Amino acid sequence: MLNDTRDPWVAIRRGVAGRCPHCGEGRLFTSYLKVTPRCEACGEHFHHHRADDLPAYIVIFVVGHIVVGGMLSAETHGDWPVWWHVVLWPLLTVVMSLGMLQPVKGIIVALQWANRMHGFGDGVEPGEPAALRPTERPPG
């Protein structure tokens, strides 16, 4: 099982959809941003993922560029009343941020799985006896 190939693009598509990057059947999230500890379909463990704050930073970066660019463009090329700005830009920021946060977190977890990062590839569960751990094969 350790030598199976993991296509990152398939994993990304499944992560965006909120599905298990391994099988594509089970749900990746138990709630809005809480990653399920284990896939109910294939049993893949997700409790050791390390997405941390990266999804939020990515969303802030993308939404910030879109909203600030839109604000500057509207001020430069338009003659909007102030109340339009007061209503539009905060609303757009909140809607885009909430809409992007879960898919971006799904991408991060799926990429960690595809690249065998943070425990997604060693075939060892925490607390498993050393005798059951996979051994290194000699090259050749």
Wavefront OBJ file of the C-alpha trace (Angstrom):
o trace
v 0.000 0.000 0.000
v 2.906 2.351 0.550
v 3.874 2.357 -3.129
v 0.453 3.388 -4.454
v 0.485 6.565 -6.521
v -1.624 9.494 -5.446
v -2.698 11.915 -8.149
v -2.708 15.417 -6.626
v -5.227 16.747 -9.177
v -7.769 14.071 -8.333
v -7.180 14.755 -4.635
v -7.672 18.505 -5.187
v -10.979 17.952 -7.019
v -12.189 15.722 -4.220
v -10.985 18.180 -1.560
v -12.837 21.083 -3.200
v -15.994 18.960 -3.191
v -15.495 18.127 0.503
v -14.917 14.439 -0.211
v -12.269 11.999 0.970
v -9.150 12.500 -1.194
v -8.495 8.742 -1.100
v -11.809 7.254 -2.215
v -13.946 10.269 -3.162
v -16.958 8.724 -1.410
v -16.778 9.725 2.255
v -17.239 13.237 3.583
v -14.100 15.188 4.492
v -15.858 17.537 6.928
v -18.154 16.772 9.864
v -19.135 20.440 10.105
v -18.229 23.644 8.272
v -14.470 23.495 8.971
v -14.031 20.437 11.206
v -12.252 17.650 9.367
v -13.620 14.185 10.085
v -11.201 11.998 12.061
v -11.689 9.064 9.660
v -13.436 8.493 6.321
v -16.642 6.521 6.819
v -16.281 4.885 3.386
v -12.638 3.756 3.151
v -11.294 4.259 6.674
v -8.557 6.760 5.739
v -7.436 8.666 8.829
v -7.523 12.476 8.765
v -7.026 13.241 12.461
v -3.353 14.067 11.898
v -3.833 16.700 9.170
v -2.056 20.016 9.702
v -4.002 22.649 7.760
v -3.770 25.093 10.698
v -4.187 28.708 9.500
v -3.019 28.269 5.897
v -6.566 28.125 4.413
v -7.472 31.401 6.131
v -4.283 33.093 4.897
v -4.949 31.968 1.330
v -8.562 33.182 1.480
v -7.488 36.548 2.924
v -4.897 36.914 0.157
v -7.306 36.105 -2.687
v -10.348 37.967 -1.350
v -8.227 40.969 -0.392
v -6.844 41.306 -3.904
v -10.264 40.987 -5.513
v -12.037 43.380 -3.145
v -9.292 46.026 -3.043
v -8.933 45.849 -6.824
v -12.683 46.254 -7.185
v -12.769 49.175 -4.772
v -9.948 50.977 -6.565
v -11.532 50.333 -9.940
v -14.937 51.549 -8.743
v -13.420 54.725 -7.318
v -11.347 55.383 -10.433
v -13.877 54.626 -13.158
v -17.229 55.061 -11.449
v -19.196 57.691 -9.626
v -20.929 55.542 -7.021
v -22.696 56.937 -3.995
v -20.886 56.293 -0.723
v -23.649 54.015 0.605
v -23.033 51.587 -2.297
v -19.430 51.201 -1.141
v -20.505 50.811 2.481
v -22.927 48.015 1.581
v -21.167 46.257 -1.299
v -17.541 45.788 -0.203
v -18.062 44.397 3.322
v -20.853 42.119 2.073
v -18.732 40.890 -0.831
v -15.799 40.284 1.527
v -17.855 38.189 3.956
v -19.641 36.168 1.261
v -16.455 35.405 -0.675
v -14.516 34.521 2.475
v -17.146 32.140 3.809
v -17.662 30.614 0.376
v -13.962 29.950 -0.190
v -12.817 28.817 3.260
v -14.093 25.210 3.246
v -12.984 24.378 -0.331
v -9.531 25.847 0.328
v -9.195 23.813 3.526
v -10.272 20.732 1.565
v -7.533 21.458 -0.977
v -4.898 21.797 1.756
v -5.871 18.518 3.440
v -6.072 16.749 0.059
v -2.624 18.004 -0.963
v -1.188 16.834 2.340
v -2.709 13.413 1.672
v -1.483 13.296 -1.954
v 2.053 14.303 -0.961
v 2.123 11.948 2.046
v 2.722 14.794 4.483
v 2.144 14.813 8.254
v 1.446 11.106 8.677
v -0.601 10.525 5.514
v 1.909 8.169 3.969
v 3.841 6.229 6.535
v 1.188 3.557 7.055
v 1.579 3.855 10.811
v -1.090 4.904 13.217
v -0.075 6.782 16.369
v 0.556 4.342 19.208
v 0.957 1.353 16.881
v 3.635 -1.110 18.057
v 6.982 -0.867 16.248
v 6.721 -4.538 15.188
v 3.699 -3.684 13.003
v 5.353 -0.707 11.312
v 6.404 -1.089 7.687
v 10.097 -1.747 7.163
v 12.346 0.020 4.715
v 13.065 -1.998 1.599
v 16.608 -2.016 0.232
v 16.985 -0.244 -3.119
v 16.998 -2.366 -6.232
l 1 2 3 4 5 6 7 8 9 10 11 12 13 14 15 16 17 18 19 20 21 22 23 24 25 26 27 28 29 30 31 32 33 34 35 36 37 38 39 40 41 42 43 44 45 46 47 48 49 50 51 52 53 54 55 56 57 58 59 60 61 62 63 64 65 66 67 68 69 70 71 72 73 74 75 76 77 78 79 80 81 82 83 84 85 86 87 88 89 90 91 92 93 94 95 96 97 98 99 100 101 102 103 104 105 106 107 108 109 110 111 112 113 114 115 116 117 118 119 120 121 122 123 124 125 126 127 128 129 130 131 132 133 134 135 136 137 138 139 140
